[in-house]
Amino acid sequence: MDERHEDERNARERKKRNIAIALVLGGLVLLFFLMTMVRLGGHVAEWFD
C-alpha cells in the first residue's frame, strides 16, 4: 500500500511541475509576442498596402 501512495504522490508532483513549466513557456511566448509587436509598432499594416 505504501508504494501505491508514493506513486500517487509522485504523479501529483509531476502534474504540478508540468503545469508550472507550461505556464512559464506560455509566459515566454506572450513576452516574445509583445516584444515583437512593440518593435514592429504600427507598421505591420503598411506591408500589405
PDB file with SEQRES, HELIX, SHEET and CRYST1 records, atoms N, CA, C and O in Angstrom:
SEQRES   1 A   49  MET ASP GLU ARG HIS GLU ASP GLU ARG ASN ALA ARG GLU          
SEQRES   2 A   49  ARG LYS LYS ARG ASN ILE ALA ILE ALA LEU VAL LEU GLY          
SEQRES   3 A   49  GLY LEU VAL LEU LEU PHE PHE LEU MET THR MET VAL ARG          
SEQRES   4 A   49  LEU GLY GLY HIS VAL ALA GLU TRP PHE ASP                      
HELIX    1 AA1 ASP A    2  LEU A   40  1                                  39    
HELIX    2 AA2 ALA A   45  PHE A   48  5                                   4    
CRYST1    1.000    1.000    1.000  90.00  90.00  90.00 P 1           1          
ATOM      1  N   MET A   1       0.814  -1.198   0.000  1.00  0.00           N  
ATOM      2  CA  MET A   1       0.000   0.000   0.000  1.00  0.00           C  
ATOM      3  C   MET A   1       0.853   1.256   0.000  1.00  0.00           C  
ATOM      4  O   MET A   1       0.481   2.262  -0.605  1.00  0.00           O  
ATOM      5  N   ASP A   2       1.984   1.205   0.668  1.00  0.00           N  
ATOM      6  CA  ASP A   2       2.831   2.395   0.760  1.00  0.00           C  
ATOM      7  C   ASP A   2       3.385   2.770  -0.615  1.00  0.00           C  
ATOM      8  O   ASP A   2       3.538   3.950  -0.931  1.00  0.00           O  
ATOM      9  N   GLU A   3       3.683   1.756  -1.427  1.00  0.00           N  
ATOM     10  CA  GLU A   3       4.215   2.028  -2.773  1.00  0.00           C  
ATOM     11  C   GLU A   3       3.168   2.722  -3.639  1.00  0.00           C  
ATOM     12  O   GLU A   3       3.495   3.612  -4.425  1.00  0.00           O  
ATOM     13  N   ARG A   4       1.921   2.316  -3.492  1.00  0.00           N  
ATOM     14  CA  ARG A   4       0.840   2.954  -4.250  1.00  0.00           C  
ATOM     15  C   ARG A   4       0.697   4.414  -3.851  1.00  0.00           C  
ATOM     16  O   ARG A   4       0.484   5.276  -4.704  1.00  0.00           O  
ATOM     17  N   HIS A   5       0.813   4.694  -2.567  1.00  0.00           N  
ATOM     18  CA  HIS A   5       0.730   6.070  -2.073  1.00  0.00           C  
ATOM     19  C   HIS A   5       1.860   6.914  -2.651  1.00  0.00           C  
ATOM     20  O   HIS A   5       1.645   8.064  -3.034  1.00  0.00           O  
ATOM     21  N   GLU A   6       3.048   6.353  -2.715  1.00  0.00           N  
ATOM     22  CA  GLU A   6       4.204   7.053  -3.289  1.00  0.00           C  
ATOM     23  C   GLU A   6       3.966   7.353  -4.766  1.00  0.00           C  
ATOM     24  O   GLU A   6       4.288   8.448  -5.226  1.00  0.00           O  
ATOM     25  N   ASP A   7       3.404   6.395  -5.524  1.00  0.00           N  
ATOM     26  CA  ASP A   7       3.131   6.601  -6.941  1.00  0.00           C  
ATOM     27  C   ASP A   7       2.123   7.730  -7.140  1.00  0.00           C  
ATOM     28  O   ASP A   7       2.293   8.569  -8.025  1.00  0.00           O  
ATOM     29  N   GLU A   8       1.081   7.753  -6.323  1.00  0.00           N  
ATOM     30  CA  GLU A   8       0.074   8.808  -6.424  1.00  0.00           C  
ATOM     31  C   GLU A   8       0.683  10.168  -6.097  1.00  0.00           C  
ATOM     32  O   GLU A   8       0.393  11.158  -6.769  1.00  0.00           O  
ATOM     33  N   ARG A   9       1.518  10.217  -5.076  1.00  0.00           N  
ATOM     34  CA  ARG A   9       2.161  11.477  -4.698  1.00  0.00           C  
ATOM     35  C   ARG A   9       3.101  11.955  -5.802  1.00  0.00           C  
ATOM     36  O   ARG A   9       3.130  13.140  -6.133  1.00  0.00           O  
ATOM     37  N   ASN A  10       3.871  11.022  -6.368  1.00  0.00           N  
ATOM     38  CA  ASN A  10       4.769  11.384  -7.459  1.00  0.00           C  
ATOM     39  C   ASN A  10       3.994  11.890  -8.674  1.00  0.00           C  
ATOM     40  O   ASN A  10       4.432  12.827  -9.342  1.00  0.00           O  
ATOM     41  N   ALA A  11       2.860  11.284  -8.960  1.00  0.00           N  
ATOM     42  CA  ALA A  11       2.041  11.712 -10.090  1.00  0.00           C  
ATOM     43  C   ALA A  11       1.508  13.122  -9.858  1.00  0.00           C  
ATOM     44  O   ALA A  11       1.495  13.938 -10.780  1.00  0.00           O  
ATOM     45  N   ARG A  12       1.070  13.417  -8.640  1.00  0.00           N  
ATOM     46  CA  ARG A  12       0.586  14.763  -8.322  1.00  0.00           C  
ATOM     47  C   ARG A  12       1.699  15.797  -8.461  1.00  0.00           C  
ATOM     48  O   ARG A  12       1.490  16.874  -9.020  1.00  0.00           O  
ATOM     49  N   GLU A  13       2.875  15.464  -7.952  1.00  0.00           N  
ATOM     50  CA  GLU A  13       4.007  16.390  -8.041  1.00  0.00           C  
ATOM     51  C   GLU A  13       4.415  16.601  -9.495  1.00  0.00           C  
ATOM     52  O   GLU A  13       4.743  17.720  -9.889  1.00  0.00           O  
ATOM     53  N   ARG A  14       4.398  15.543 -10.288  1.00  0.00           N  
ATOM     54  CA  ARG A  14       4.753  15.642 -11.700  1.00  0.00           C  
ATOM     55  C   ARG A  14       3.743  16.521 -12.436  1.00  0.00           C  
ATOM     56  O   ARG A  14       4.114  17.324 -13.293  1.00  0.00           O  
ATOM     57  N   LYS A  15       2.462  16.361 -12.091  1.00  0.00           N  
ATOM     58  CA  LYS A  15       1.422  17.175 -12.723  1.00  0.00           C  
ATOM     59  C   LYS A  15       1.611  18.650 -12.382  1.00  0.00           C  
ATOM     60  O   LYS A  15       1.489  19.508 -13.256  1.00  0.00           O  
ATOM     61  N   LYS A  16       1.907  18.950 -11.123  1.00  0.00           N  
ATOM     62  CA  LYS A  16       2.153  20.340 -10.727  1.00  0.00           C  
ATOM     63  C   LYS A  16       3.358  20.916 -11.458  1.00  0.00           C  
ATOM     64  O   LYS A  16       3.332  22.062 -11.905  1.00  0.00           O  
ATOM     65  N   ARG A  17       4.403  20.123 -11.575  1.00  0.00           N  
ATOM     66  CA  ARG A  17       5.613  20.579 -12.262  1.00  0.00           C  
ATOM     67  C   ARG A  17       5.319  20.825 -13.745  1.00  0.00           C  
ATOM     68  O   ARG A  17       5.789  21.808 -14.318  1.00  0.00           O  
ATOM     69  N   ASN A  18       4.547  19.937 -14.362  1.00  0.00           N  
ATOM     70  CA  ASN A  18       4.195  20.118 -15.766  1.00  0.00           C  
ATOM     71  C   ASN A  18       3.368  21.374 -15.984  1.00  0.00           C  
ATOM     72  O   ASN A  18       3.567  22.087 -16.967  1.00  0.00           O  
ATOM     73  N   ILE A  19       2.447  21.648 -15.077  1.00  0.00           N  
ATOM     74  CA  ILE A  19       1.636  22.860 -15.179  1.00  0.00           C  
ATOM     75  C   ILE A  19       2.517  24.095 -15.030  1.00  0.00           C  
ATOM     76  O   ILE A  19       2.347  25.068 -15.764  1.00  0.00           O  
ATOM     77  N   ALA A  20       3.455  24.064 -14.090  1.00  0.00           N  
ATOM     78  CA  ALA A  20       4.355  25.201 -13.898  1.00  0.00           C  
ATOM     79  C   ALA A  20       5.206  25.431 -15.146  1.00  0.00           C  
ATOM     80  O   ALA A  20       5.393  26.577 -15.555  1.00  0.00           O  
ATOM     81  N   ILE A  21       5.717  24.378 -15.748  1.00  0.00           N  
ATOM     82  CA  ILE A  21       6.518  24.508 -16.966  1.00  0.00           C  
ATOM     83  C   ILE A  21       5.668  25.074 -18.101  1.00  0.00           C  
ATOM     84  O   ILE A  21       6.132  25.930 -18.854  1.00  0.00           O  
ATOM     85  N   ALA A  22       4.440  24.609 -18.227  1.00  0.00           N  
ATOM     86  CA  ALA A  22       3.548  25.104 -19.274  1.00  0.00           C  
ATOM     87  C   ALA A  22       3.261  26.591 -19.084  1.00  0.00           C  
ATOM     88  O   ALA A  22       3.227  27.344 -20.056  1.00  0.00           O  
ATOM     89  N   LEU A  23       3.055  27.015 -17.843  1.00  0.00           N  
ATOM     90  CA  LEU A  23       2.802  28.432 -17.579  1.00  0.00           C  
ATOM     91  C   LEU A  23       4.020  29.286 -17.908  1.00  0.00           C  
ATOM     92  O   LEU A  23       3.883  30.370 -18.474  1.00  0.00           O  
ATOM     93  N   VAL A  24       5.204  28.807 -17.561  1.00  0.00           N  
ATOM     94  CA  VAL A  24       6.429  29.550 -17.874  1.00  0.00           C  
ATOM     95  C   VAL A  24       6.607  29.653 -19.386  1.00  0.00           C  
ATOM     96  O   VAL A  24       6.914  30.729 -19.901  1.00  0.00           O  
ATOM     97  N   LEU A  25       6.419  28.552 -20.096  1.00  0.00           N  
ATOM     98  CA  LEU A  25       6.548  28.587 -21.553  1.00  0.00           C  
ATOM     99  C   LEU A  25       5.513  29.514 -22.192  1.00  0.00           C  
ATOM    100  O   LEU A  25       5.830  30.270 -23.110  1.00  0.00           O  
ATOM    101  N   GLY A  26       4.291  29.448 -21.705  1.00  0.00           N  
ATOM    102  CA  GLY A  26       3.243  30.343 -22.207  1.00  0.00           C  
ATOM    103  C   GLY A  26       3.577  31.802 -21.947  1.00  0.00           C  
ATOM    104  O   GLY A  26       3.338  32.661 -22.796  1.00  0.00           O  
ATOM    105  N   GLY A  27       4.131  32.081 -20.768  1.00  0.00           N  
ATOM    106  CA  GLY A  27       4.546  33.441 -20.446  1.00  0.00           C  
ATOM    107  C   GLY A  27       5.656  33.925 -21.363  1.00  0.00           C  
ATOM    108  O   GLY A  27       5.650  35.080 -21.789  1.00  0.00           O  
ATOM    109  N   LEU A  28       6.608  33.055 -21.671  1.00  0.00           N  
ATOM    110  CA  LEU A  28       7.688  33.436 -22.589  1.00  0.00           C  
ATOM    111  C   LEU A  28       7.158  33.703 -23.990  1.00  0.00           C  
ATOM    112  O   LEU A  28       7.585  34.655 -24.644  1.00  0.00           O  
ATOM    113  N   VAL A  29       6.236  32.877 -24.453  1.00  0.00           N  
ATOM    114  CA  VAL A  29       5.627  33.099 -25.765  1.00  0.00           C  
ATOM    115  C   VAL A  29       4.925  34.452 -25.786  1.00  0.00           C  
ATOM    116  O   VAL A  29       5.076  35.215 -26.741  1.00  0.00           O  
ATOM    117  N   LEU A  30       4.171  34.751 -24.755  1.00  0.00           N  
ATOM    118  CA  LEU A  30       3.477  36.037 -24.670  1.00  0.00           C  
ATOM    119  C   LEU A  30       4.472  37.194 -24.622  1.00  0.00           C  
ATOM    120  O   LEU A  30       4.271  38.214 -25.281  1.00  0.00           O  
ATOM    121  N   LEU A  31       5.534  37.038 -23.852  1.00  0.00           N  
ATOM    122  CA  LEU A  31       6.556  38.078 -23.755  1.00  0.00           C  
ATOM    123  C   LEU A  31       7.205  38.337 -25.115  1.00  0.00           C  
ATOM    124  O   LEU A  31       7.342  39.489 -25.527  1.00  0.00           O  
ATOM    125  N   PHE A  32       7.604  37.269 -25.815  1.00  0.00           N  
ATOM    126  CA  PHE A  32       8.219  37.440 -27.129  1.00  0.00           C  
ATOM    127  C   PHE A  32       7.242  38.063 -28.122  1.00  0.00           C  
ATOM    128  O   PHE A  32       7.636  38.890 -28.944  1.00  0.00           O  
ATOM    129  N   PHE A  33       5.977  37.673 -28.052  1.00  0.00           N  
ATOM    130  CA  PHE A  33       4.966  38.248 -28.932  1.00  0.00           C  
ATOM    131  C   PHE A  33       4.826  39.742 -28.677  1.00  0.00           C  
ATOM    132  O   PHE A  33       4.812  40.539 -29.615  1.00  0.00           O  
ATOM    133  N   LEU A  34       4.724  40.120 -27.405  1.00  0.00           N  
ATOM    134  CA  LEU A  34       4.573  41.537 -27.071  1.00  0.00           C  
ATOM    135  C   LEU A  34       5.811  42.336 -27.462  1.00  0.00           C  
ATOM    136  O   LEU A  34       5.694  43.454 -27.964  1.00  0.00           O  
ATOM    137  N   MET A  35       6.990  41.774 -27.238  1.00  0.00           N  
ATOM    138  CA  MET A  35       8.218  42.462 -27.631  1.00  0.00           C  
ATOM    139  C   MET A  35       8.254  42.667 -29.140  1.00  0.00           C  
ATOM    140  O   MET A  35       8.675  43.723 -29.613  1.00  0.00           O  
ATOM    141  N   THR A  36       7.819  41.675 -29.893  1.00  0.00           N  
ATOM    142  CA  THR A  36       7.787  41.792 -31.351  1.00  0.00           C  
ATOM    143  C   THR A  36       6.808  42.868 -31.786  1.00  0.00           C  
ATOM    144  O   THR A  36       7.114  43.657 -32.679  1.00  0.00           O  
ATOM    145  N   MET A  37       5.641  42.911 -31.169  1.00  0.00           N  
ATOM    146  CA  MET A  37       4.651  43.918 -31.525  1.00  0.00           C  
ATOM    147  C   MET A  37       5.154  45.326 -31.205  1.00  0.00           C  
ATOM    148  O   MET A  37       4.915  46.260 -31.971  1.00  0.00           O  
ATOM    149  N   VAL A  38       5.834  45.477 -30.098  1.00  0.00           N  
ATOM    150  CA  VAL A  38       6.363  46.793 -29.723  1.00  0.00           C  
ATOM    151  C   VAL A  38       7.450  47.216 -30.715  1.00  0.00           C  
ATOM    152  O   VAL A  38       7.493  48.373 -31.132  1.00  0.00           O  
ATOM    153  N   ARG A  39       8.314  46.295 -31.086  1.00  0.00           N  
ATOM    154  CA  ARG A  39       9.400  46.633 -32.013  1.00  0.00           C  
ATOM    155  C   ARG A  39       8.871  46.959 -33.399  1.00  0.00           C  
ATOM    156  O   ARG A  39       9.385  47.854 -34.069  1.00  0.00           O  
ATOM    157  N   LEU A  40       7.835  46.229 -33.835  1.00  0.00           N  
ATOM    158  CA  LEU A  40       7.271  46.495 -35.154  1.00  0.00           C  
ATOM    159  C   LEU A  40       6.401  47.744 -35.142  1.00  0.00           C  
ATOM    160  O   LEU A  40       6.252  48.416 -36.162  1.00  0.00           O  
ATOM    161  N   GLY A  41       5.835  48.047 -33.992  1.00  0.00           N  
ATOM    162  CA  GLY A  41       4.958  49.203 -33.895  1.00  0.00           C  
ATOM    163  C   GLY A  41       3.718  49.019 -34.733  1.00  0.00           C  
ATOM    164  O   GLY A  41       3.205  47.907 -34.860  1.00  0.00           O  
ATOM    165  N   GLY A  42       3.238  50.094 -35.300  1.00  0.00           N  
ATOM    166  CA  GLY A  42       2.042  50.038 -36.128  1.00  0.00           C  
ATOM    167  C   GLY A  42       2.354  49.863 -37.589  1.00  0.00           C  
ATOM    168  O   GLY A  42       1.459  50.032 -38.418  1.00  0.00           O  
ATOM    169  N   HIS A  43       3.572  49.533 -37.950  1.00  0.00           N  
ATOM    170  CA  HIS A  43       3.990  49.485 -39.345  1.00  0.00           C  
ATOM    171  C   HIS A  43       3.654  48.171 -40.037  1.00  0.00           C  
ATOM    172  O   HIS A  43       3.924  48.024 -41.229  1.00  0.00           O  
ATOM    173  N   VAL A  44       3.081  47.232 -39.335  1.00  0.00           N  
ATOM    174  CA  VAL A  44       2.768  45.936 -39.933  1.00  0.00           C  
ATOM    175  C   VAL A  44       1.746  46.099 -41.048  1.00  0.00           C  
ATOM    176  O   VAL A  44       1.866  45.457 -42.092  1.00  0.00           O  
ATOM    177  N   ALA A  45       0.741  46.947 -40.844  1.00  0.00           N  
ATOM    178  CA  ALA A  45      -0.312  47.135 -41.842  1.00  0.00           C  
ATOM    179  C   ALA A  45       0.240  47.740 -43.129  1.00  0.00           C  
ATOM    180  O   ALA A  45      -0.313  47.500 -44.202  1.00  0.00           O  
ATOM    181  N   GLU A  46       1.310  48.511 -43.047  1.00  0.00           N  
ATOM    182  CA  GLU A  46       1.894  49.132 -44.236  1.00  0.00           C  
ATOM    183  C   GLU A  46       2.492  48.091 -45.185  1.00  0.00           C  
ATOM    184  O   GLU A  46       2.601  48.352 -46.383  1.00  0.00           O  
ATOM    185  N   TRP A  47       2.876  46.933 -44.683  1.00  0.00           N  
ATOM    186  CA  TRP A  47       3.481  45.902 -45.519  1.00  0.00           C  
ATOM    187  C   TRP A  47       2.481  45.352 -46.533  1.00  0.00           C  
ATOM    188  O   TRP A  47       2.872  44.866 -47.594  1.00  0.00           O  
ATOM    189  N   PHE A  48       1.208  45.429 -46.211  1.00  0.00           N  
ATOM    190  CA  PHE A  48       0.192  44.808 -47.045  1.00  0.00           C  
ATOM    191  C   PHE A  48      -0.506  45.801 -47.974  1.00  0.00           C  
ATOM    192  O   PHE A  48      -1.479  45.438 -48.634  1.00  0.00           O  
ATOM    193  N   ASP A  49      -0.040  47.019 -48.039  1.00  0.00           N  
ATOM    194  CA  ASP A  49      -0.634  48.019 -48.939  1.00  0.00           C  
ATOM    195  C   ASP A  49      -0.119  47.867 -50.341  1.00  0.00           C  
ATOM    196  O   ASP A  49      -0.512  48.624 -51.228  1.00  0.00           O  
TER     197      ASP A  49                                                      
END                                                                             
